[in-house]
Amino acid sequence: MANSKKTVTNWKLSKKALIMCLVAAAVLCAIGFVITYIYAQNQPNGEGLQAEIYVDDTLAMVVPLESDGSEIAEIPSAPGTHYQHVTSGCIRILSNDCNEQTCVKTGWIDELGETITCPEKNILIKITPLETKANILQDNQENTAQN
């Protein structure tokens, strides 16, 4: 009988320890979500980013995502494909006359490294760091020095 009392007591302690661990884990998760949310809210949308649009593995155009205004335009060398860019630093393929429509279904992208692809028309939109005139000049100088 004495052994069963110890077992019950140990079970109660184990149950309390388990509950405390679960509560601590929930609190840590909540803190992580709050910090992530605050960090995301403080990030300026599109600042320092651009969308590079490739058609047949060739750079067709570059859209700075920090520019003001909203625009809807056709992608050069990809007739029937329209992109939309808005001031919040997002870009998407608005419409495309391809069959699968996976590029349209991808929706908005706005973070470094995100991509939209259309395998049927061989279109790729990817978000990259903004190429400024200073960066281009520096790259040209480095290429000239190497040659």
The 8 nearest C-alpha neighbors of each residue, nearest first, counted from 0:
[[1, 3, 2, 4, 5, 6, 7, 8],
 [0, 2, 4, 3, 5, 6, 7, 8],
 [1, 3, 5, 4, 0, 6, 7, 8],
 [2, 4, 6, 0, 5, 1, 7, 8],
 [5, 3, 7, 1, 2, 6, 8, 0],
 [6, 4, 8, 2, 3, 7, 9, 1],
 [5, 7, 3, 9, 4, 8, 10, 2],
 [6, 8, 10, 4, 9, 5, 3, 11],
 [7, 9, 5, 11, 10, 6, 4, 12],
 [10, 8, 6, 12, 11, 7, 5, 13],
 [9, 11, 13, 7, 8, 12, 14, 6],
 [12, 10, 14, 8, 9, 13, 15, 7],
 [13, 11, 9, 15, 10, 14, 16, 8],
 [12, 14, 10, 16, 11, 15, 9, 17],
 [13, 15, 11, 17, 12, 16, 10, 18],
 [16, 14, 12, 18, 17, 13, 19, 11],
 [17, 15, 13, 19, 14, 18, 12, 20],
 [16, 18, 14, 20, 15, 19, 13, 21],
 [17, 19, 21, 15, 20, 16, 22, 14],
 [18, 20, 16, 22, 17, 21, 23, 15],
 [21, 19, 23, 17, 18, 22, 24, 16],
 [20, 22, 24, 18, 23, 19, 25, 17],
 [21, 23, 25, 19, 24, 20, 18, 26],
 [24, 22, 20, 26, 21, 25, 19, 27],
 [25, 23, 21, 27, 22, 26, 20, 28],
 [24, 26, 22, 28, 23, 27, 21, 29],
 [25, 27, 29, 23, 28, 24, 22, 30],
 [28, 26, 30, 24, 29, 25, 31, 23],
 [29, 27, 31, 25, 30, 26, 24, 32],
 [28, 30, 26, 32, 31, 27, 25, 33],
 [29, 31, 27, 33, 28, 32, 34, 26],
 [32, 30, 28, 34, 29, 33, 35, 27],
 [31, 33, 35, 29, 30, 34, 36, 28],
 [32, 34, 36, 30, 35, 31, 37, 29],
 [33, 35, 37, 31, 36, 32, 38, 30],
 [36, 34, 32, 38, 33, 37, 39, 31],
 [37, 35, 33, 39, 38, 34, 32, 40],
 [36, 38, 40, 34, 39, 35, 33, 41],
 [37, 39, 35, 41, 36, 40, 34, 42],
 [40, 38, 36, 42, 41, 37, 35, 34],
 [41, 39, 37, 38, 42, 36, 43, 35],
 [40, 42, 38, 39, 43, 37, 36, 44],
 [43, 41, 39, 40, 44, 38, 46, 45],
 [44, 42, 46, 41, 45, 40, 87, 88],
 [45, 43, 88, 87, 46, 42, 65, 109],
 [44, 46, 88, 65, 64, 48, 47, 43],
 [47, 45, 65, 48, 44, 43, 64, 88],
 [46, 48, 129, 128, 45, 65, 49, 64],
 [49, 47, 129, 128, 45, 46, 64, 127],
 [48, 50, 63, 64, 129, 127, 62, 126],
 [49, 51, 126, 62, 125, 61, 127, 52],
 [50, 52, 61, 125, 124, 60, 126, 49],
 [51, 53, 124, 60, 59, 123, 58, 61],
 [54, 52, 58, 123, 57, 59, 56, 122],
 [53, 55, 122, 57, 56, 121, 59, 58],
 [54, 56, 121, 57, 53, 122, 120, 58],
 [55, 57, 54, 53, 58, 121, 122, 123],
 [58, 56, 53, 54, 55, 59, 52, 60],
 [57, 59, 53, 60, 52, 54, 56, 51],
 [60, 58, 53, 52, 57, 54, 75, 61],
 [61, 59, 52, 58, 51, 62, 53, 75],
 [60, 62, 51, 50, 52, 63, 49, 59],
 [61, 63, 50, 49, 64, 51, 60, 52],
 [64, 62, 49, 65, 66, 50, 48, 61],
 [65, 63, 88, 45, 49, 66, 48, 62],
 [64, 66, 45, 46, 63, 88, 67, 86],
 [67, 65, 64, 63, 86, 68, 88, 45],
 [68, 66, 86, 65, 69, 85, 64, 87],
 [69, 67, 86, 85, 70, 66, 84, 87],
 [68, 70, 85, 84, 86, 67, 71, 83],
 [69, 71, 84, 83, 72, 85, 68, 82],
 [70, 72, 83, 82, 84, 81, 69, 73],
 [73, 71, 81, 82, 70, 74, 83, 80],
 [72, 74, 81, 80, 75, 82, 78, 79],
 [73, 75, 77, 81, 80, 76, 72, 78],
 [76, 74, 77, 73, 59, 78, 60, 54],
 [75, 77, 78, 74, 54, 59, 73, 55],
 [78, 76, 75, 74, 80, 79, 54, 120],
 [79, 77, 80, 76, 74, 75, 73, 81],
 [78, 80, 96, 95, 77, 81, 73, 94],
 [81, 79, 95, 78, 73, 94, 77, 74],
 [82, 80, 73, 94, 72, 93, 74, 92],
 [81, 83, 92, 93, 91, 72, 71, 73],
 [84, 82, 71, 91, 90, 70, 93, 92],
 [83, 85, 90, 70, 69, 89, 71, 82],
 [86, 84, 69, 87, 89, 88, 68, 70],
 [87, 85, 88, 67, 68, 69, 66, 65],
 [86, 88, 44, 85, 89, 45, 65, 64],
 [89, 87, 45, 64, 44, 86, 65, 109],
 [90, 88, 109, 108, 87, 85, 84, 107],
 [89, 91, 84, 107, 83, 108, 109, 85],
 [92, 90, 107, 83, 106, 82, 93, 108],
 [91, 93, 82, 103, 94, 81, 83, 102],
 [92, 94, 82, 81, 91, 83, 103, 95],
 [95, 93, 81, 92, 80, 103, 96, 82],
 [94, 96, 80, 97, 79, 81, 100, 103],
 [95, 97, 79, 98, 80, 94, 100, 78],
 [98, 96, 95, 99, 100, 119, 120, 117],
 [97, 99, 100, 96, 119, 95, 101, 120],
 [98, 100, 101, 97, 119, 102, 117, 118],
 [99, 101, 103, 102, 98, 97, 104, 95],
 [102, 100, 104, 103, 99, 105, 117, 116],
 [103, 101, 117, 105, 100, 104, 116, 115],
 [102, 104, 100, 92, 105, 101, 106, 93],
 [103, 105, 101, 106, 102, 100, 92, 107],
 [106, 104, 102, 103, 101, 115, 107, 91],
 [107, 105, 104, 91, 103, 108, 92, 102],
 [106, 108, 91, 90, 89, 109, 105, 92],
 [109, 107, 89, 90, 113, 110, 91, 106],
 [108, 110, 89, 88, 90, 107, 45, 111],
 [111, 109, 113, 108, 112, 126, 45, 48],
 [110, 112, 126, 127, 113, 109, 128, 48],
 [111, 113, 126, 127, 110, 125, 114, 109],
 [114, 112, 111, 126, 110, 125, 108, 109],
 [115, 113, 125, 124, 112, 116, 126, 123],
 [114, 116, 124, 123, 102, 125, 105, 117],
 [117, 115, 123, 102, 122, 118, 124, 114],
 [116, 118, 122, 102, 119, 121, 120, 123],
 [119, 117, 121, 120, 116, 122, 123, 102],
 [118, 120, 117, 121, 97, 99, 98, 122],
 [121, 119, 122, 118, 117, 97, 77, 54],
 [120, 122, 118, 55, 117, 119, 54, 123],
 [123, 121, 54, 117, 120, 116, 53, 55],
 [124, 122, 116, 53, 115, 52, 125, 117],
 [125, 123, 52, 115, 114, 51, 53, 50],
 [126, 124, 114, 51, 50, 113, 112, 127],
 [125, 127, 50, 111, 112, 49, 113, 51],
 [126, 128, 49, 111, 48, 112, 50, 129],
 [129, 127, 48, 47, 49, 130, 126, 111],
 [128, 130, 48, 47, 49, 131, 127, 63],
 [131, 129, 134, 128, 132, 135, 49, 133],
 [130, 132, 134, 133, 129, 135, 136, 47],
 [131, 133, 135, 134, 136, 130, 137, 129],
 [132, 134, 136, 131, 135, 137, 130, 138],
 [135, 133, 137, 131, 132, 136, 130, 138],
 [134, 136, 132, 138, 137, 133, 139, 131],
 [137, 135, 139, 133, 138, 134, 132, 140],
 [136, 138, 140, 134, 139, 135, 133, 141],
 [139, 137, 135, 141, 140, 136, 134, 142],
 [140, 138, 136, 142, 137, 141, 143, 135],
 [139, 141, 143, 137, 138, 142, 144, 136],
 [142, 140, 144, 138, 143, 139, 137, 145],
 [141, 143, 139, 145, 140, 144, 138, 146],
 [144, 142, 140, 146, 141, 145, 139, 138],
 [143, 145, 141, 142, 146, 140, 139, 138],
 [146, 144, 142, 143, 141, 140, 139, 138],
 [145, 143, 144, 142, 141, 140, 139, 138]]
